[in-house]
Amino acid sequence: MALFTDNLVLLKGAGDLGTGVAWRLHRVGFPVVIAELAQPLVVRRTVSFASAIYEREITVEDITARRVESVDRVERLLKDGIIPVLVDPETRAREILKPLILIDAIMAKRNTGTRIADAPFVLALGPGFTPNVDCHAVIETQRGHNLGRVWWNRAAEPNSSVPGEIGGKSAERILRAPCDGEVKSKMEIGDSVALGDVIALVNDTEVIAPFDGMLRGLVHDGLVVQAGMKIGDIDPRANRENCFTISDKSLAIGGGALEAILSWMRRDYRRRVREPRRSV
């Protein structure tokens, strides 16, 4: 029997960072349910449980997530060791599932509706949240010395709008939509790319590789995007495995989330132990 079987976690959003959190929690025994958009914008889709929305099922490093059409099927999947993924942009499943822990991993850089009263413990990733106001704690998502740190009394660092440096490349490694339109991929995640290669089309406009590297991320084929939107990611490192495994950043944030939850559970347990028993 898993140690945390009765401590349900409801996760809002499961892109690559949210997946790092879900993966860590599932590994140690927390039952995790994911609430997602009907068409999530997933760039690192080979390592994002949100991809189950498009593909019905995805396995990331030996842990499987599967799309379910209703809350009624959640319990069965959890018993089978599978993470259920619901199309639930309003997180209405919260009212039925009554999770002990709710985690906002939407990464919108602002609070899109999470409240501190949504669960006994509410955790948020990144900027846009204030501990003790709209959540109980925040996990730092900015690369650097504090990545993955738990903040109980302050907000996370504001969004810098500058992607973290990988292999000496920063903003230039991000592929953005050149115009509004539908994405049509010309390459697959994990493919080697050379400067000038056509990676995708948005309508009839080409998305060109800015340097030699490997295609680490690309949104799902057929997704309708807006000009300037992030749609892909080039990794200058020649390591194909990086395209199919959870990143160091995601694991650090997942570790911070696990620390926050266990710290809160420990405090809550101590509080309950200290409370005098009521006489019958």
C-alpha positions as CSV (number, residue, x, y, z in Angstrom):
1,M,0.0,0.0,0.0
2,A,1.3,3.4,-0.9
3,L,2.2,5.7,2.0
4,F,0.1,8.7,0.7
5,T,-2.8,6.9,-0.9
6,D,-5.5,9.0,0.8
7,N,-3.7,12.3,0.0
8,L,-5.1,13.2,-3.4
9,V,-3.3,15.9,-5.4
10,L,-5.1,17.8,-8.1
11,L,-2.7,19.4,-10.6
12,K,-3.8,22.3,-12.8
13,G,-1.7,22.1,-16.0
14,A,0.8,19.5,-17.0
15,G,3.3,21.0,-19.4
16,D,6.9,20.0,-18.9
17,L,7.2,21.8,-15.5
18,G,3.9,20.4,-14.2
19,T,4.9,17.0,-15.4
20,G,8.1,17.2,-13.3
21,V,5.9,17.8,-10.3
22,A,3.4,15.0,-11.1
23,W,6.2,12.6,-11.8
24,R,7.9,13.3,-8.5
25,L,4.7,13.0,-6.5
26,H,3.5,9.9,-8.3
27,R,6.9,8.2,-7.7
28,V,6.6,8.5,-4.0
29,G,3.0,7.4,-3.8
30,F,0.8,10.4,-4.0
31,P,-2.3,9.9,-6.2
32,V,-2.3,12.6,-8.8
33,V,-5.1,13.8,-11.1
34,I,-4.5,16.4,-13.8
35,A,-6.9,19.1,-15.1
36,E,-6.1,20.5,-18.5
37,L,-7.3,22.6,-21.3
38,A,-9.1,21.1,-24.3
39,Q,-6.2,22.2,-26.5
40,P,-3.1,22.8,-24.3
41,L,-0.1,24.6,-25.9
42,V,2.5,21.9,-25.2
43,V,6.0,22.5,-26.6
44,R,8.0,19.8,-24.9
45,R,5.2,17.3,-25.7
46,T,7.3,14.1,-25.4
47,V,7.8,14.8,-21.7
48,S,4.4,16.4,-20.9
49,F,1.5,14.5,-19.4
50,A,-0.8,17.2,-21.1
51,S,-0.1,15.4,-24.4
52,A,-2.5,12.7,-23.2
53,I,-5.3,15.2,-24.3
54,Y,-4.2,14.7,-27.9
55,E,-2.8,11.2,-27.9
56,R,-5.1,9.6,-25.3
57,E,-2.1,8.2,-23.4
58,I,1.5,9.1,-22.9
59,T,4.3,7.5,-20.9
60,V,7.1,9.7,-19.5
61,E,10.0,7.8,-17.9
62,D,7.9,4.8,-17.0
63,I,4.9,6.7,-15.6
64,T,1.7,6.7,-17.7
65,A,-1.0,9.4,-17.9
66,R,-4.3,8.7,-19.7
67,R,-7.1,11.0,-20.8
68,V,-10.5,10.3,-19.2
69,E,-13.8,11.7,-20.2
70,S,-15.4,11.9,-16.8
71,V,-14.5,12.1,-13.1
72,D,-16.2,8.7,-12.7
73,R,-13.2,6.9,-14.2
74,V,-10.6,8.6,-12.1
75,E,-10.6,6.2,-9.2
76,R,-10.1,3.1,-11.4
77,L,-7.1,4.6,-13.2
78,L,-5.5,5.6,-9.9
79,K,-5.9,2.1,-8.6
80,D,-4.1,0.9,-11.7
81,G,-1.2,3.3,-11.1
82,I,-2.1,5.6,-14.0
83,I,-2.4,9.4,-13.8
84,P,-5.9,10.5,-15.0
85,V,-6.0,13.6,-17.3
86,L,-9.3,15.4,-17.5
87,V,-10.3,18.2,-19.9
88,D,-11.3,20.6,-17.2
89,P,-10.3,24.2,-17.8
90,E,-12.4,25.4,-14.9
91,T,-11.1,22.7,-12.5
92,R,-14.7,21.7,-11.7
93,A,-13.4,18.2,-10.7
94,R,-12.2,19.9,-7.5
95,E,-15.8,20.0,-6.2
96,I,-16.2,16.3,-6.7
97,L,-12.7,14.9,-5.9
98,K,-12.1,17.3,-2.9
99,P,-8.3,17.0,-3.1
100,L,-6.1,17.5,0.0
101,I,-3.6,19.3,-2.2
102,L,-4.1,21.6,-5.2
103,I,-1.2,22.7,-7.3
104,D,-1.4,25.5,-9.9
105,A,1.1,24.6,-12.6
106,I,-0.5,26.6,-15.4
107,M,2.6,28.8,-15.7
108,A,0.5,31.8,-17.0
109,K,2.8,34.2,-15.0
110,R,-0.4,35.3,-13.3
111,N,-3.2,33.8,-11.2
112,T,-6.0,32.7,-13.5
113,G,-8.4,31.8,-10.7
114,T,-6.7,29.7,-8.0
115,R,-7.8,30.5,-4.4
116,I,-6.3,29.6,-1.1
117,A,-9.6,28.1,-0.1
118,D,-9.6,25.6,-3.0
119,A,-8.0,22.9,-0.9
120,P,-6.4,22.4,2.6
121,F,-3.0,23.0,1.0
122,V,-2.7,25.1,-2.2
123,L,0.7,25.4,-3.9
124,A,1.6,27.4,-7.0
125,L,4.5,27.4,-9.4
126,G,6.3,30.6,-10.4
127,P,5.3,34.3,-10.5
128,G,1.8,35.7,-10.1
129,F,0.9,34.3,-6.7
130,T,1.3,35.6,-3.1
131,P,1.7,33.1,-0.2
132,N,-1.0,33.4,2.5
133,V,-3.2,35.4,0.0
134,D,-4.1,33.1,-2.9
135,C,-2.0,30.1,-2.0
136,H,0.0,28.7,0.9
137,A,3.4,28.5,-0.8
138,V,5.1,29.2,-4.1
139,I,7.9,27.3,-5.9
140,E,10.6,29.3,-7.5
141,T,10.8,28.6,-11.3
142,Q,13.4,31.1,-12.3
143,R,16.7,29.4,-13.3
144,G,19.6,30.3,-10.9
145,H,20.5,29.8,-7.3
146,N,16.9,29.7,-6.0
147,L,15.4,27.3,-8.6
148,G,13.1,24.9,-6.9
149,R,13.1,26.7,-3.5
150,V,9.9,26.9,-1.5
151,W,8.7,30.4,-0.6
152,W,6.3,30.6,2.3
153,N,6.3,34.3,2.8
154,R,7.2,35.9,-0.5
155,A,6.4,35.6,-4.2
156,A,8.6,34.0,-6.8
157,E,10.9,36.1,-9.0
158,P,9.0,38.1,-11.7
159,N,9.1,36.7,-15.2
160,S,12.3,37.9,-16.9
161,S,10.9,37.0,-20.4
162,V,14.4,35.7,-21.2
163,P,14.7,31.9,-21.6
164,G,17.3,30.2,-19.6
165,E,20.6,29.6,-21.3
166,I,21.3,26.0,-22.6
167,G,24.5,25.2,-24.4
168,G,25.3,28.9,-24.8
169,K,22.0,29.7,-26.4
170,S,19.1,31.6,-24.8
171,A,16.3,33.5,-26.6
172,E,17.5,32.3,-30.0
173,R,16.7,28.7,-29.2
174,I,13.0,29.4,-28.9
175,L,10.9,29.0,-32.1
176,R,8.0,31.4,-32.4
177,A,5.1,31.5,-34.8
178,P,5.9,34.0,-37.6
179,C,2.1,34.7,-38.1
180,D,-1.3,33.6,-37.1
181,G,-2.3,30.2,-38.4
182,E,-2.2,26.4,-38.2
183,V,1.1,24.6,-37.4
184,K,2.2,21.9,-39.8
185,S,5.3,20.1,-38.7
186,K,8.1,19.2,-41.1
187,M,10.4,17.5,-38.6
188,E,10.0,15.3,-35.5
189,I,11.1,16.0,-31.9
190,G,14.5,14.3,-31.6
191,D,15.6,15.1,-35.2
192,S,19.0,16.8,-35.8
193,V,18.6,20.2,-37.4
194,A,21.0,22.4,-39.3
195,L,20.9,26.2,-39.7
196,G,18.3,27.0,-42.3
197,D,16.3,23.8,-42.1
198,V,12.5,24.2,-42.3
199,I,11.1,22.8,-39.1
200,A,7.4,23.7,-39.6
201,L,5.0,25.8,-41.4
202,V,2.5,28.2,-39.9
203,N,0.0,28.4,-42.8
204,D,2.5,28.7,-45.6
205,T,5.2,30.6,-43.7
206,E,8.3,28.7,-42.9
207,V,9.7,28.3,-39.4
208,I,13.5,28.1,-39.8
209,A,16.2,26.5,-37.6
210,P,18.3,29.4,-36.2
211,F,21.4,27.2,-35.6
212,D,22.6,23.6,-35.7
213,G,21.1,21.5,-32.9
214,M,18.3,19.1,-32.1
215,L,14.6,19.7,-32.1
216,R,13.7,19.3,-28.4
217,G,10.1,20.6,-28.6
218,L,7.4,21.4,-31.1
219,V,3.7,21.9,-30.6
220,H,1.1,19.4,-31.8
221,D,0.4,19.3,-35.5
222,G,-2.8,21.2,-36.5
223,L,-2.7,23.6,-33.5
224,V,-3.9,27.1,-34.3
225,V,-1.4,29.7,-32.9
226,Q,-0.9,33.4,-32.9
227,A,2.0,35.4,-34.2
228,G,4.9,35.5,-31.7
229,M,3.7,32.5,-29.7
230,K,6.3,30.0,-28.6
231,I,5.9,26.9,-30.7
232,G,9.2,25.1,-30.5
233,D,12.6,24.7,-28.9
234,I,16.0,23.9,-30.4
235,D,18.7,22.3,-28.1
236,P,22.3,23.1,-29.2
237,R,23.5,20.0,-27.3
238,A,23.8,16.9,-29.4
239,N,22.1,14.5,-26.9
240,R,18.9,13.0,-28.3
241,E,18.0,11.5,-24.9
242,N,17.4,15.1,-23.5
243,C,14.3,15.3,-25.8
244,F,12.6,12.4,-24.1
245,T,13.5,12.8,-20.5
246,I,12.4,15.2,-17.8
247,S,14.7,18.3,-17.6
248,D,16.8,19.3,-14.7
249,K,14.6,22.4,-14.2
250,S,11.4,20.3,-14.1
251,L,12.9,17.9,-11.6
252,A,14.2,20.7,-9.3
253,I,10.7,22.2,-9.3
254,G,9.1,18.8,-8.7
255,G,11.5,18.3,-5.7
256,G,10.5,21.7,-4.3
257,A,6.8,20.8,-4.6
258,L,7.4,17.5,-2.8
259,E,9.3,19.4,0.0
260,A,6.5,21.9,0.3
261,I,3.8,19.2,0.6
262,L,5.7,17.1,3.1
263,S,6.6,20.2,5.2
264,W,3.0,21.2,5.3
265,M,1.8,17.7,6.2
266,R,4.4,17.5,9.0
267,R,3.2,20.9,10.4
268,D,-0.4,19.9,10.1
269,Y,0.2,16.6,11.9
270,R,2.0,18.3,14.8
271,R,-0.8,20.8,15.1
272,R,-3.4,18.1,15.3
273,V,-1.3,16.1,17.8
274,R,-1.0,19.2,20.0
275,E,-4.7,19.9,20.0
276,P,-6.4,18.6,23.1
277,R,-8.9,15.8,22.6
278,R,-12.5,16.7,23.2
279,S,-14.3,14.7,25.9
280,V,-17.1,12.5,24.6
